[in-house]
């Protein structure tokens, strides 16, 4: 099986070139046009991306993550959600790399195969970096009014946060 997987990408590339030759498409010119369009898209979304990264840095450096964690800790204890995972819940909608760093801290502090680590692992796999995604995709297509996209996405994130704790509890117990 691994022999086949080693050939998938090269065969796909050859297939694209054969198809392009069959359709009489100038592959080099088409590639250059696509690359130029991609660079233009990067330039269009860069301001929104920089703003988001600066806000995330300020959010973490200013202690907002810790403040929200402490605010939500009693609620988490009341519903049986591991309080160690709250920083991940707070940071995940903003930053994927920040969320991975928090996950690594959780795994290092509480250990692997613990309830909190399992909830964190399921949470990181089942939720989205909502604000990052909205900033990148909506700015790429120049949408100014996101209407219901952010509330709907945050509702989905909230659902993922609640359900991941219940699923881990159902499969592994506390």
C-alpha positions as CSV (number, residue, x, y, z in Angstrom):
1,X,0.0,0.0,0.0
2,X,2.8,2.4,0.8
3,X,4.3,1.9,-2.7
4,X,1.0,3.2,-4.2
5,X,0.8,6.2,-1.9
6,X,4.4,7.2,-2.9
7,X,3.1,7.4,-6.5
8,X,-0.2,9.3,-5.9
9,X,1.2,12.9,-6.2
10,X,3.6,12.2,-9.2
11,X,0.7,10.4,-11.0
12,X,-1.6,13.3,-10.3
13,X,0.9,15.8,-11.6
14,X,1.5,13.7,-14.8
15,X,-2.3,13.4,-15.2
16,X,-2.7,17.2,-15.0
17,X,-0.1,17.6,-17.7
18,X,-1.6,14.9,-20.0
19,X,-5.1,16.4,-19.6
20,X,-3.7,19.9,-20.3
21,X,-1.9,18.6,-23.5
22,X,-5.1,16.9,-24.6
23,X,-7.2,20.1,-24.1
24,X,-4.4,22.2,-25.7
25,X,-3.9,24.4,-22.6
26,X,-0.6,26.3,-22.2
27,X,0.3,25.0,-18.7
28,X,3.1,27.5,-18.0
29,X,1.0,30.5,-18.9
30,X,-2.0,29.2,-16.9
31,X,0.2,28.5,-13.9
32,X,1.7,32.0,-14.1
33,X,-1.8,33.6,-14.2
34,X,-2.9,31.5,-11.2
35,X,0.2,32.4,-9.3
36,X,-0.3,36.1,-10.0
37,X,-3.9,35.9,-8.9
38,X,-2.8,34.1,-5.7
39,X,-0.3,36.8,-4.9
40,X,-3.1,39.4,-5.4
41,X,-5.3,37.5,-3.1
42,X,-2.5,37.4,-0.5
43,X,-2.1,41.1,-0.7
44,X,-5.8,41.6,-0.3
45,X,-6.1,39.6,2.9
46,X,-2.8,40.6,4.5
47,X,-4.2,43.7,6.4
48,X,-7.0,41.6,8.0
49,X,-4.6,38.9,8.8
50,X,-2.1,41.3,10.4
51,X,-4.9,42.9,12.4
52,X,-6.1,39.5,13.7
53,X,-2.6,38.4,14.7
54,X,-2.0,41.7,16.5
55,X,-5.3,41.4,18.4
56,X,-4.5,37.8,19.4
57,X,-1.1,38.9,20.7
58,X,-2.7,41.7,22.7
59,X,-5.4,39.3,23.9
60,X,-2.9,36.9,25.3
61,X,-0.3,39.4,26.5
62,X,-2.9,41.5,28.2
63,X,-4.1,38.6,30.4
64,X,-7.5,38.4,28.9
65,X,-7.2,34.6,28.3
66,X,-6.4,34.1,32.0
67,X,-9.2,36.4,33.1
68,X,-11.8,34.6,31.0
69,X,-10.4,31.3,32.2
70,X,-10.9,32.3,35.8
71,X,-14.4,33.6,35.1
72,X,-15.5,30.4,33.4
73,X,-13.8,28.0,35.8
74,X,-16.8,27.7,38.3
75,X,-19.2,27.1,35.5
76,X,-17.0,24.4,34.1
77,X,-16.7,22.7,37.4
78,X,-20.5,22.8,37.8
79,X,-21.1,21.1,34.5
80,X,-18.2,18.6,34.7
81,X,-16.1,20.2,32.0
82,X,-12.4,20.1,32.9
83,X,-11.3,23.6,33.9
84,X,-7.8,23.0,32.5
85,X,-9.3,23.0,29.0
86,X,-10.9,26.5,29.4
87,X,-7.8,28.4,27.9
88,X,-8.1,26.2,24.8
89,X,-11.9,27.0,24.6
90,X,-11.1,30.7,24.8
91,X,-8.2,30.7,22.4
92,X,-9.4,28.2,19.7
93,X,-11.7,30.6,17.8
94,X,-8.9,33.0,17.3
95,X,-5.7,31.1,16.6
96,X,-4.9,27.5,15.5
97,X,-1.2,27.7,16.4
98,X,-2.0,29.3,19.8
99,X,-4.6,26.6,20.5
100,X,-2.0,23.9,19.7
101,X,0.4,25.5,22.1
102,X,-2.3,25.5,24.8
103,X,-3.1,21.9,24.0
104,X,0.6,21.0,24.4
105,X,0.6,22.8,27.8
106,X,-2.5,20.9,28.8
107,X,-1.0,17.5,27.8
108,X,2.2,18.3,29.6
109,X,0.6,19.5,32.8
110,X,-2.2,16.9,33.2
111,X,-0.7,14.1,31.3
112,X,-1.8,12.1,28.3
113,X,-4.8,9.8,28.5
114,X,-6.5,11.9,31.1
115,X,-10.0,13.2,30.8
116,X,-8.8,16.8,30.4
117,X,-6.3,15.9,27.7
118,X,-8.8,13.8,25.8
119,X,-11.4,16.6,25.9
120,X,-8.7,19.0,24.7
121,X,-7.8,16.7,21.8
122,X,-11.4,16.2,20.7
123,X,-12.0,19.9,21.0
124,X,-9.0,20.9,18.9
125,X,-10.1,18.4,16.2
126,X,-13.8,19.4,16.2
127,X,-13.8,23.1,16.4
128,X,-12.7,25.9,14.1
129,X,-10.5,29.0,14.3
130,X,-13.6,31.0,13.6
131,X,-12.3,34.5,13.6
132,X,-9.2,33.6,11.6
133,X,-11.3,31.9,9.0
134,X,-13.8,34.7,8.8
135,X,-11.0,37.3,8.5
136,X,-9.2,35.4,5.7
137,X,-12.1,34.2,3.6
138,X,-14.4,37.2,3.9
139,X,-11.5,39.6,3.2
140,X,-10.4,37.4,0.2
141,X,-13.8,37.9,-1.4
142,X,-14.2,41.4,-0.1
143,X,-17.3,40.8,2.0
144,X,-17.7,43.7,4.5
145,X,-20.9,42.5,6.3
146,X,-20.6,39.0,7.6
147,X,-24.3,39.1,8.7
148,X,-25.0,35.8,10.6
149,X,-21.8,34.0,9.7
150,X,-19.9,34.8,13.0
151,X,-22.9,34.1,15.3
152,X,-23.6,30.9,13.5
153,X,-19.9,29.8,13.6
154,X,-19.7,30.7,17.3
155,X,-22.8,28.7,18.0
156,X,-21.2,25.7,16.2
157,X,-18.1,26.2,18.3
158,X,-20.1,26.3,21.5
159,X,-21.9,23.1,20.5
160,X,-18.5,21.5,19.8
161,X,-17.2,22.6,23.2
162,X,-20.2,21.1,25.0
163,X,-20.5,17.9,23.0
164,X,-16.8,17.1,23.1
165,X,-16.9,16.9,26.9
166,X,-20.0,14.7,26.8
167,X,-18.6,12.4,24.1
168,X,-15.3,11.9,25.9
169,X,-17.2,11.3,29.1
170,X,-19.5,8.8,27.3
171,X,-16.5,6.9,25.7
172,X,-13.9,7.1,28.4
173,X,-15.6,8.2,31.6
174,X,-14.1,10.8,34.0
